[in-house]
Amino acid sequence: MTQSLTTLLGITHPIIQAPMAGASTPAMAVAASNAGALGSLGCAMMKADALRELGKDMKNQTNRAVNFNFFCHTEPASSAETGEAARALMKPYYDEHRLGEVKDANPTHFPFGEEICDVMLEIAPKVISFHFGLPPADLVQKLKDNGSVILSSATTVAEAKWLEANGADAIIAQGFESGGHRGFFLESEDACIGTMALVPQIVDAVSVPVIAAGGIADARGIKAAFALGASGVQIGTAFLNCVEAGIPSVHKKELLASDGSNTRTTKVFSGRPARGIINRYMEEMREHEPDLPDFPIMNTLTGPLRKASGTANSPDFVSLWSGQAVGLNRESTTEELIQSWAKDAKL
Amino acid sequence: MTQSLTTLLGITHPIIQAPMAGASTPAMAVAASNAGALGSLGCAMMKADALRELGKDMKNQTNRAVNFNFFCHTEPASSAETGEAARALMKPYYDEHRLGEVKDANPTHFPFGEEICDVMLEIAPKVISFHFGLPPADLVQKLKDNGSVILSSATTVAEAKWLEANGADAIIAQGFESGGHRGFFLESEDACIGTMALVPQIVDAVSVPVIAAGGIADARGIKAAFALGASGVQIGTAFLNCVEAGIPSVHKKELLASDGSNTRTTKVFSGRPARGIINRYMEEMREHEPDLPDFPIMNTLTGPLRKASGTANSPDFVSLWSGQAVGLNRESTTEELIQSWAKDAKL
């Protein structure tokens, strides 16, 4: 018998607002947690001091459980030549936006390590979730001994088994439908398994609770996830048209205009596959996709372009992250969405 | 209010055994229909005389509703040079299997047309389903006037709306998880939408009943499909380990060994994207995928290889069609699967 997910996470409704670094906001996490779901903070790009401040802020704004999310990617291994070739590809785009010299081909954020772990031990949040695997075993153990519940995403049965064996207290089964970065970490190539197929196969393979993610955007999806054997859901894209979402207005507009058929996964923004609405930059860079520097170096190079495009109210260079159920999106607030889903799905 | 799917199709359980040309058999269709589901015959590669005989045979074996399935692909438009280049690629494989001259680069089966339509007007089956769109409007109208219910597959909301506007009585929402050929016909590129995201978006867009397909392989998937708003399900891969399946034993073995992570879509067998378990031929031919002749010319060229490989009990050149929920497969009979699903899903 698996422990109830709501008890494990200390929440009322078995719904996790997905951590979406650069898109979700502390205000969204507070609203989600105060509405009885699990609010999440995408902390992958934060430095220790800022994270410490964020931890204090959160404690002032909610006494409910909150989830802090981090990346556990492998350090980039691509060559300096690959980095320079990508800088050369970026140059005309930087020139078009009058952005000056292309940034150096270096990572500007790093996998979860000792320094950030120490901050998490101070903050001691109820939940810490990881993407792209788990941190080194000693750090996982310290966080668990400190009382935090550990989550991570699996895109295959093999990844789910690995996460369970390495200390995850519950597993997020991330289907191919989901927006943003694919969490795969074991397979040499992305297996691209849809939520409908992935969830029951993972449920059968592990004994910890399974949280379904990908393609879920309303009460119908929540009920379907439970029918498949999931103990909860993680929802991302549906929150991006909420007032609390920290994305450019042109991104919100593209989401509301989509019928779900114009997204695909791409490495051209960050160096790792992530799902977004197809735009000019994705189309033009597609042929170079196999030759780009590793995550997150590519993310460094595209940063100024993404920002300038959003400021100029153009969709052309914004990473328009979106899942495939985006056609169900509507303008709302985080609280209203969670309350309506809980009511309609009879949670 | 949509008409009940079971009433529309004249069946007891809202389950369609997917037509899988070359894999399903008349025995499977009879077993499925007699168990209260809708049995389907994959007739895309049949000539008129054989089809007429099959129609008579079916009437002798079941008085329940049966579905005859056909392809509505566009005629191949690739050049003779493309065909010859593909023949040259096949030559070493033909030599390896001592198969003599590579077949001519011509189609050996054709889209649903007048002659086959006339046979269908004679047989007058309860249900006729199409893949890759619909036949010309006058043929659709004749079949409907003759009393057959018309189904076809949509992989996007736009395709679902097109099918409804062009006479489909119910729409199969085919998610990216499904095995075999992707049914897309309107989009220039496959949108690859997963079942969890596709079904509710199509349900919201059309007023005819929606049948969920892709990633459904047990009662959990059936219940999830209903939660998403579907009126029924179409299931394929789960039937391939039934005694009635007409596939090589090496294919059955590969299905039972899979955890769902080793499939992908490929054009290398037929010229159109279809999902199968990755094997030597898929790997070796991957780089040539963009340059192959159109469907179904490529199918002609690979025919002898697929057959020889199956006979030799090797998975290397068999089109190992499979959906992503294949990890749920078990050895059974068509009747037993349908009865157990109907019981467990409380249909």
Boltz contact constraints between the chains, C-beta under 6 A:
constraints:
  - contact:
      token1: [A, 156]
      token2: [B, 261]
      max_distance: 6.0
  - contact:
      token1: [A, 157]
      token2: [B, 259]
      max_distance: 6.0
  - contact:
      token1: [A, 175]
      token2: [B, 194]
      max_distance: 6.0
  - contact:
      token1: [A, 176]
      token2: [B, 194]
      max_distance: 6.0
  - contact:
      token1: [A, 177]
      token2: [B, 194]
      max_distance: 6.0
  - contact:
      token1: [A, 177]
      token2: [B, 196]
      max_distance: 6.0
  - contact:
      token1: [A, 177]
      token2: [B, 197]
      max_distance: 6.0
  - contact:
      token1: [A, 191]
      token2: [B, 261]
      max_distance: 6.0
  - contact:
      token1: [A, 193]
      token2: [B, 260]
      max_distance: 6.0
  - contact:
      token1: [A, 193]
      token2: [B, 324]
      max_distance: 6.0
  - contact:
      token1: [A, 194]
      token2: [B, 175]
      max_distance: 6.0
  - contact:
      token1: [A, 194]
      token2: [B, 176]
      max_distance: 6.0
  - contact:
      token1: [A, 194]
      token2: [B, 177]
      max_distance: 6.0
  - contact:
      token1: [A, 194]
      token2: [B, 194]
      max_distance: 6.0
  - contact:
      token1: [A, 194]
      token2: [B, 195]
      max_distance: 6.0
  - contact:
      token1: [A, 194]
      token2: [B, 215]
      max_distance: 6.0
  - contact:
      token1: [A, 194]
      token2: [B, 324]
      max_distance: 6.0
  - contact:
      token1: [A, 195]
      token2: [B, 194]
      max_distance: 6.0
  - contact:
      token1: [A, 195]
      token2: [B, 196]
      max_distance: 6.0
  - contact:
      token1: [A, 196]
      token2: [B, 177]
      max_distance: 6.0
  - contact:
      token1: [A, 196]
      token2: [B, 195]
      max_distance: 6.0
  - contact:
      token1: [A, 196]
      token2: [B, 196]
      max_distance: 6.0
  - contact:
      token1: [A, 196]
      token2: [B, 215]
      max_distance: 6.0
  - contact:
      token1: [A, 197]
      token2: [B, 177]
      max_distance: 6.0
  - contact:
      token1: [A, 197]
      token2: [B, 215]
      max_distance: 6.0
  - contact:
      token1: [A, 197]
      token2: [B, 260]
      max_distance: 6.0
  - contact:
      token1: [A, 197]
      token2: [B, 324]
      max_distance: 6.0
  - contact:
      token1: [A, 197]
      token2: [B, 325]
      max_distance: 6.0
  - contact:
      token1: [A, 200]
      token2: [B, 220]
      max_distance: 6.0
  - contact:
      token1: [A, 201]
      token2: [B, 260]
      max_distance: 6.0
  - contact:
      token1: [A, 201]
      token2: [B, 327]
      max_distance: 6.0
  - contact:
      token1: [A, 215]
      token2: [B, 194]
      max_distance: 6.0
  - contact:
      token1: [A, 215]
      token2: [B, 196]
      max_distance: 6.0
  - contact:
      token1: [A, 215]
      token2: [B, 197]
      max_distance: 6.0
  - contact:
      token1: [A, 220]
      token2: [B, 200]
      max_distance: 6.0
  - contact:
      token1: [A, 220]
      token2: [B, 227]
      max_distance: 6.0
  - contact:
      token1: [A, 220]
      token2: [B, 228]
      max_distance: 6.0
  - contact:
      token1: [A, 220]
      token2: [B, 229]
      max_distance: 6.0
  - contact:
      token1: [A, 223]
      token2: [B, 227]
      max_distance: 6.0
  - contact:
      token1: [A, 224]
      token2: [B, 224]
      max_distance: 6.0
  - contact:
      token1: [A, 224]
      token2: [B, 227]
      max_distance: 6.0
  - contact:
      token1: [A, 224]
      token2: [B, 228]
      max_distance: 6.0
  - contact:
      token1: [A, 227]
      token2: [B, 220]
      max_distance: 6.0
  - contact:
      token1: [A, 227]
      token2: [B, 223]
      max_distance: 6.0
  - contact:
      token1: [A, 227]
      token2: [B, 224]
      max_distance: 6.0
  - contact:
      token1: [A, 227]
      token2: [B, 227]
      max_distance: 6.0
  - contact:
      token1: [A, 228]
      token2: [B, 220]
      max_distance: 6.0
  - contact:
      token1: [A, 228]
      token2: [B, 224]
      max_distance: 6.0
  - contact:
      token1: [A, 229]
      token2: [B, 220]
      max_distance: 6.0
  - contact:
      token1: [A, 259]
      token2: [B, 157]
      max_distance: 6.0
  - contact:
      token1: [A, 260]
      token2: [B, 193]
      max_distance: 6.0
  - contact:
      token1: [A, 260]
      token2: [B, 197]
      max_distance: 6.0
  - contact:
      token1: [A, 260]
      token2: [B, 201]
      max_distance: 6.0
  - contact:
      token1: [A, 261]
      token2: [B, 156]
      max_distance: 6.0
  - contact:
      token1: [A, 261]
      token2: [B, 191]
      max_distance: 6.0
  - contact:
      token1: [A, 324]
      token2: [B, 193]
      max_distance: 6.0
  - contact:
      token1: [A, 324]
      token2: [B, 194]
      max_distance: 6.0
  - contact:
      token1: [A, 324]
      token2: [B, 197]
      max_distance: 6.0
  - contact:
      token1: [A, 325]
      token2: [B, 197]
      max_distance: 6.0
  - contact:
      token1: [A, 327]
      token2: [B, 201]
      max_distance: 6.0
